[in-house]
Amino acid sequence: MPLPRPSLPRPHRHDLLIAFAGFAVGVLFWSYGLYTTGDRVFGQRWAALVPLAAMTGAEVLRRVAPRTALAVGTVALVGDQFTNGNLATVLMFTDVVYAAVVYGTPAQARRVPYTTALVTVATTVTFLVWWQNAIALLVGAITGMLSLLPAVTGSVVRNHREAAEAARLRAEQTALLAEMDRAQAVVAERARMARELHDMVANHLSAIAIHSTAALSLDDPGTTRQALTVIRENSVAGLAEMRRLIGLLRDSGAETEPAATASLAGLDALVAQARANGAASGLRFVLDDARRDGPALPAPVELAAYRIAQEALTNALKHAAPGEVRVALARAHGVLRVTVTSPYGERPGPRAPGSGAGLVGMRERVALLGGSLEAGAVAGNGDDGAGAGRVWRVRAELPVDVSEEERA
C-alpha cells in the first residue's frame, strides 16, 4: 500500500496578492527600462526578470514556509546584483525578511536579526577595506536598510503579537477562574441553604410527624389533645423559622433588618422544646453546660454548635429508646466540645423516618471550621449519663481561636 504524499502548504490569499502586485510593478519598471544598476555581467534586458520571478515565488511562500522563502529570496537578491536590477525585487526581499521573523519559528525569529546585523557589519567592513572610501559606509547603510531594518521591525511586531496573545490567554484564564469561583460559590451557597433549611425545619416536622402518628394510633382524647397541642406549637415555630429564612434569602435592600443568629444562649429553650416534644416517648432531656467563664465564642462556632445540638436532639426524638438524652458542653485548650448522648435500642411507638441528611449537614459544618465529628453507637458510662447500656453518641470538637483565650 503506497504511503500518501504529504500535501504542500496552501499559500495564503494575501500572500498571493502581494506576490502578484510585486511582480506586476516589477514588470512595469522593466518595461520602462527603470533599472537599479548599470552594466552588469548579464547585461541582457530579460535577465532582470529571472530574479524578479524567483522573488515572486518567495513572496508566495512568505507565510506558509518562511525559511524556504528567505533562502529563495536571498539567492534571488544576490542574482539580481549580476543583472541590471529591478527595484521591485529589492522591495520584495525586505518583505520576505520581515515575514521570516514574524511567521517563522521562535528560533528563526531570534537568529535572523543577529544574522542580518552581522551581514551588514561584514559588508561595510569589506567595502571599506576594498575601496578605502567613505562610499562603503553608504553601501553598508543600504545593506542594513534592506536586511537589518526589516528584521528588527518584524521582531518588534512579533513581540507585540506574543504579548497580546499572552494577555488574551491571561484574560481567558481569569474569566475561567472567575466562572469556577462563581460556580463553587453557588454550590457552597446552595449547600449552606440546605443545611439551614434542614436544621431549622426538620426538628419541628419530626415532632409533628411523631405526635400525629401517636394521635392516629391511640384512641385517647387526652393523648390526642396533647399531641395536637404539640403539633400546633411546632407548626407555628416551623412557620416562623421558614419566614425568617425566606426573609434572609429575599433581597429587600437597605430596609432589611438584621435577623438574630442562633447561638448557644438559646440552647436552654431548645432543650425545653425537645423535652416537651419527647414527653410522650419516655425521653428525658438534660443540659450539662460545663464551660468556664471566658471570652465570647466566635459567631460561626456558636451557630455550628447550636445546629449540631439541634440536629442531635431531632435524631433522638426520631430514633432514641426511652431514657435520658444528655447535651454536654465543655471548653478547654482552645476547643469547644459538644456531646449529645441518647439511649440506643428498640423504641416502642411511632417513629419518624430519617434521610441521613442531618449527619451530612453536621459533618459539613464541622469541616468548615476545621473540627472533627464522631457519631455512632458506643458503650455507655457515667460520663455519658446513660448508665452501662449502649448509647448513641454525637461528639463534635470545634476549634476556638486560642489567641482570644490567651489574651483574656
CORQUI-V154591 format. One record per residue. RES is the residue in three letters. PHI is phi in whole degrees, -180 to 180 (none if undefined). OMEGA is omega in degrees with one decimal (* if undefined). D_FIRST is the distance of its C-alpha to the first C-alpha in whole Angstrom. Layout:
BEGIN
RES_PHI_OMEGA_D_FIRST + RES_PHI_OMEGA_D_FIRST
END
This chain:
BEGIN
MET_none_-177.6_0 + PRO_-69_178.8_4 + LEU_-75_178.9_6 + PRO_-68_178.6_9 + ARG_-74_178.9_12 + PRO_-66_-178.9_15 + SER_-76_178.8_18 + LEU_-72_179.2_21 + PRO_-64_-178.9_24 + ARG_-86_-178.6_26 + PRO_-63_177.5_30 + HIS_-73_-176.1_33 + ARG_-66_176.4_35 + HIS_-66_177.8_38 + ASP_-66_176.9_36 + LEU_-63_178.3_36 + LEU_-66_178.3_39 + ILE_-63_-179.8_41 + ALA_-64_-179.9_39 + PHE_-64_179.6_40 + ALA_-64_179.0_44 + GLY_-63_179.9_44 + PHE_-66_-179.9_43 + ALA_-64_178.5_45 + VAL_-65_178.3_48 + GLY_-63_177.3_47 + VAL_-65_178.2_47 + LEU_-64_176.7_50 + PHE_-60_-178.3_52 + TRP_-63_-178.3_51 + SER_-67_178.0_52 + TYR_-92_178.0_56 + GLY_75_178.8_55 + LEU_-90_-177.7_55 + TYR_-109_179.0_54 + THR_-93_-178.9_54 + THR_-135_178.9_56 + GLY_-95_-178.7_57 + ASP_-69_179.0_57 + ARG_-131_-179.1_54 + VAL_-61_177.2_52 + PHE_-101_-175.5_50 + GLY_-85_179.1_53 + GLN_-61_-175.8_51 + ARG_-66_-177.0_51 + TRP_-75_-174.6_47 + ALA_-64_-178.9_46 + ALA_-69_-179.6_47 + LEU_-77_-178.6_44 + VAL_-68_174.8_41 + PRO_-62_178.4_42 + LEU_-64_178.8_42 + ALA_-66_179.0_39 + ALA_-65_178.6_37 + MET_-67_175.9_39 + THR_-64_175.5_38 + GLY_-63_176.8_34 + ALA_-64_178.1_35 + GLU_-64_177.7_37 + VAL_-63_-176.8_34 + LEU_-96_-172.1_32 + ARG_-61_-176.7_35 + ARG_-103_-175.3_34 + VAL_-84_179.3_30 + ALA_-143_-174.1_30 + PRO_-65_179.8_33 + ARG_-67_177.7_33 + THR_-63_179.5_31 + ALA_-62_179.6_34 + LEU_-66_178.9_37 + ALA_-64_180.0_35 + VAL_-65_-179.9_35 + GLY_-64_178.9_38 + THR_-65_177.6_40 + VAL_-62_-179.9_39 + ALA_-65_179.6_40 + LEU_-68_177.2_44 + VAL_-63_178.1_44 + GLY_-65_179.9_44 + ASP_-65_179.7_46 + GLN_-72_178.9_49 + PHE_-95_175.5_49 + THR_-116_177.3_49 + ASN_-68_174.6_52 + GLY_85_-180.0_50 + ASN_-138_-177.9_49 + LEU_-63_179.2_50 + ALA_-63_178.4_47 + THR_-64_-179.6_45 + VAL_-68_-179.0_47 + LEU_-66_178.5_47 + MET_-67_177.5_44 + PHE_-65_177.8_43 + THR_-61_178.2_45 + ASP_-69_178.1_43 + VAL_-65_177.6_40 + VAL_-64_178.2_42 + TYR_-60_-178.9_43 + ALA_-67_179.5_39 + ALA_-63_179.0_38 + VAL_-80_-175.5_40 + VAL_-73_-172.9_40 + TYR_-104_-179.4_36 + GLY_-78_177.2_35 + THR_-68_178.2_34 + PRO_-57_178.7_37 + ALA_-65_178.4_37 + GLN_-65_179.2_37 + ALA_-64_177.1_40 + ARG_-80_-174.4_42 + ARG_-78_-173.0_42 + VAL_-60_178.6_42 + PRO_-60_178.3_46 + TYR_-66_-179.7_47 + THR_-64_179.7_45 + THR_-66_176.6_47 + ALA_-65_177.5_50 + LEU_-65_178.4_50 + VAL_-63_179.8_49 + THR_-63_179.8_52 + VAL_-65_-178.8_54 + ALA_-64_179.0_53 + THR_-64_-179.6_53 + THR_-63_-178.9_57 + VAL_-65_-178.6_58 + THR_-62_-178.9_57 + PHE_-71_174.5_58 + LEU_-65_179.2_62 + VAL_-68_-175.3_62 + TRP_-77_-173.9_61 + TRP_-90_-175.2_63 + GLN_55_-174.6_66 + ASN_-144_-179.6_66 + ALA_-69_177.6_66 + ILE_-63_178.1_64 + ALA_-60_177.7_61 + LEU_-66_177.2_61 + LEU_-67_176.7_60 + VAL_-63_177.6_57 + GLY_-65_177.9_56 + ALA_-64_178.7_57 + ILE_-64_177.8_55 + THR_-62_177.6_52 + GLY_-64_179.2_52 + MET_-66_-177.7_53 + LEU_-84_-175.1_49 + SER_-124_-174.5_47 + LEU_-71_-177.5_49 + LEU_-62_175.4_51 + PRO_-62_179.8_47 + ALA_-67_178.8_46 + VAL_-66_177.9_49 + THR_-61_177.8_49 + GLY_-62_178.9_45 + SER_-65_178.6_45 + VAL_-65_179.8_48 + VAL_-64_-179.9_46 + ARG_-65_178.6_43 + ASN_-62_178.4_46 + HIS_-65_179.0_48 + ARG_-64_179.4_44 + GLU_-65_177.1_43 + ALA_-65_177.8_47 + ALA_-65_179.1_47 + GLU_-66_177.4_43 + ALA_-64_177.4_45 + ALA_-65_177.9_48 + ARG_-65_178.7_46 + LEU_-65_177.4_44 + ARG_-64_178.3_47 + ALA_-65_177.9_49 + GLU_-64_178.6_46 + GLN_-65_177.8_46 + THR_-63_178.2_50 + ALA_-64_178.7_50 + LEU_-65_178.2_47 + LEU_-65_177.9_50 + ALA_-64_178.3_53 + GLU_-67_177.4_51 + MET_-65_177.4_50 + ASP_-63_179.6_54 + ARG_-64_179.0_55 + ALA_-64_178.2_53 + GLN_-66_178.3_54 + ALA_-65_178.4_58 + VAL_-65_179.0_58 + VAL_-63_179.7_56 + ALA_-64_179.8_59 + GLU_-66_178.1_62 + ARG_-65_177.5_61 + ALA_-64_179.1_61 + ARG_-65_178.2_65 + MET_-63_179.2_66 + ALA_-64_178.9_65 + ARG_-64_-178.9_67 + GLU_-62_-179.0_70 + LEU_-63_-180.0_70 + HIS_-66_-176.1_69 + ASP_-67_-176.2_72 + MET_-80_-170.5_75 + VAL_-101_-173.3_74 + ALA_-61_-179.5_73 + ASN_-61_-178.9_77 + HIS_-69_-179.6_79 + LEU_-67_177.9_76 + SER_-64_177.7_76 + ALA_-63_178.0_80 + ILE_-63_-179.1_80 + ALA_-63_-178.2_78 + ILE_-66_-176.1_80 + HIS_-75_175.3_83 + SER_-68_176.3_82 + THR_-66_178.3_81 + ALA_-65_179.4_85 + ALA_-64_179.1_87 + LEU_-77_-175.6_85 + SER_-85_-174.6_85 + LEU_-105_179.6_89 + ASP_-94_-177.9_92 + ASP_-136_-177.8_94 + PRO_-58_-179.6_95 + GLY_-65_179.1_96 + THR_-64_179.8_92 + THR_-65_179.5_91 + ARG_-65_178.1_93 + GLN_-64_179.7_92 + ALA_-64_178.7_88 + LEU_-65_177.0_88 + THR_-64_178.4_90 + VAL_-64_179.5_87 + ILE_-62_179.8_85 + ARG_-64_-179.5_86 + GLU_-61_-179.1_87 + ASN_-70_176.6_83 + SER_-64_179.2_82 + VAL_-63_179.8_84 + ALA_-65_178.5_83 + GLY_-64_176.8_79 + LEU_-64_178.0_79 + ALA_-63_178.1_81 + GLU_-64_179.6_78 + MET_-65_178.0_76 + ARG_-63_178.7_77 + ARG_-63_178.8_77 + LEU_-65_178.2_74 + ILE_-63_176.9_73 + GLY_-63_177.2_75 + LEU_-69_-177.6_73 + LEU_-78_-176.8_70 + ARG_-83_-179.8_72 + ASP_-88_-179.0_72 + SER_-109_173.3_75 + GLY_76_-174.4_76 + ALA_-74_-178.4_79 + GLU_-81_-179.3_81 + THR_-67_178.1_79 + GLU_-90_179.6_81 + PRO_-63_-179.5_80 + ALA_-94_179.5_80 + ALA_-69_179.2_81 + THR_-96_179.4_79 + ALA_-62_-179.7_79 + SER_-145_-178.3_80 + LEU_-70_176.7_82 + ALA_-65_178.7_85 + GLY_-94_-177.8_85 + LEU_-70_177.4_84 + ASP_-60_178.9_87 + ALA_-65_179.1_87 + LEU_-66_178.9_84 + VAL_-66_178.4_85 + ALA_-63_177.8_88 + GLN_-66_177.2_86 + ALA_-63_178.1_84 + ARG_-62_178.1_87 + ALA_-69_-178.8_89 + ASN_-73_-175.2_85 + GLY_-100_-178.9_85 + ALA_-63_-178.4_89 + ALA_-72_-177.7_88 + SER_-97_179.6_86 + GLY_75_-179.1_88 + LEU_-103_175.9_86 + ARG_-118_-175.3_88 + PHE_-110_-176.9_87 + VAL_-130_175.6_88 + LEU_-110_-179.4_87 + ASP_-121_-178.4_87 + ASP_-100_-177.4_87 + ALA_-101_179.5_87 + ARG_-71_174.5_86 + ARG_-83_176.0_88 + ASP_-63_-178.5_90 + GLY_-166_179.9_87 + PRO_-64_-178.9_85 + ALA_-64_178.6_84 + LEU_-75_173.8_80 + PRO_-60_-177.6_77 + ALA_-59_178.3_77 + PRO_-61_-179.9_73 + VAL_-68_178.9_74 + GLU_-62_180.0_77 + LEU_-64_-179.4_75 + ALA_-64_-179.9_73 + ALA_-64_179.6_76 + TYR_-64_-178.4_77 + ARG_-67_178.1_74 + ILE_-65_177.3_73 + ALA_-63_179.4_77 + GLN_-63_-179.1_77 + GLU_-68_178.7_74 + ALA_-64_176.7_75 + LEU_-67_177.1_78 + THR_-62_178.0_76 + ASN_-65_177.3_74 + ALA_-64_177.3_78 + LEU_-62_-177.8_79 + LYS_-78_-163.7_76 + HIS_-124_-171.2_76 + ALA_-71_172.8_79 + ALA_-76_179.5_81 + PRO_-56_179.4_85 + GLY_154_-174.5_86 + GLU_-98_173.2_86 + VAL_-108_-173.6_83 + ARG_-116_173.8_84 + VAL_-110_-176.1_82 + ALA_-119_177.0_83 + LEU_-121_177.8_82 + ALA_-149_-178.9_82 + ARG_-135_-179.9_82 + ALA_-162_175.2_81 + HIS_55_175.2_79 + GLY_73_-178.7_78 + VAL_-133_171.5_76 + LEU_-99_-177.9_78 + ARG_-106_176.9_77 + VAL_-115_-178.2_77 + THR_-127_177.6_78 + VAL_-125_179.4_78 + THR_-119_179.2_79 + SER_-145_-179.9_80 + PRO_-59_-177.5_81 + TYR_-112_179.7_78 + GLY_160_179.8_78 + GLU_-70_-177.8_79 + ARG_-116_177.5_80 + PRO_-78_175.3_82 + GLY_86_-174.9_83 + PRO_-72_178.4_80 + ARG_-133_177.6_77 + ALA_-93_179.8_75 + PRO_-70_178.7_71 + GLY_-119_-178.6_69 + SER_-109_-177.5_65 + GLY_84_-179.3_65 + ALA_-70_-178.9_64 + GLY_-64_178.2_68 + LEU_-64_178.3_66 + VAL_-62_178.4_63 + GLY_-63_178.3_65 + MET_-63_179.7_68 + ARG_-64_178.2_65 + GLU_-64_178.9_63 + ARG_-61_-179.2_67 + VAL_-66_-179.2_67 + ALA_-65_179.1_64 + LEU_-63_179.9_64 + LEU_-97_180.0_67 + GLY_75_179.9_66 + GLY_-101_-179.2_68 + SER_-137_-178.6_68 + LEU_-139_174.2_68 + GLU_-126_178.9_69 + ALA_-143_179.5_70 + GLY_168_-179.7_70 + ALA_-82_179.4_73 + VAL_-138_176.8_75 + ALA_-75_-178.8_78 + GLY_-74_175.4_81 + ASN_-148_-177.5_84 + GLY_-63_-178.9_87 + ASP_-67_-179.3_85 + ASP_-78_179.4_83 + GLY_73_-177.3_86 + ALA_-126_178.0_85 + GLY_72_-176.4_87 + ALA_-95_-179.6_85 + GLY_-75_177.9_83 + ARG_-79_-179.1_79 + VAL_-129_171.9_78 + TRP_-97_-173.5_75 + ARG_-120_172.1_75 + VAL_-116_-177.8_73 + ARG_-127_178.6_74 + ALA_-120_176.4_72 + GLU_-117_-175.9_73 + LEU_-111_179.6_73 + PRO_-67_175.9_73 + VAL_-117_179.0_76 + ASP_-60_-176.2_76 + VAL_-68_-178.3_78 + SER_-62_177.6_79 + GLU_-64_179.5_81 + GLU_-66_-179.7_83 + GLU_-67_176.7_83 + ARG_-66_178.5_85 + ALA_-70_*_87
END
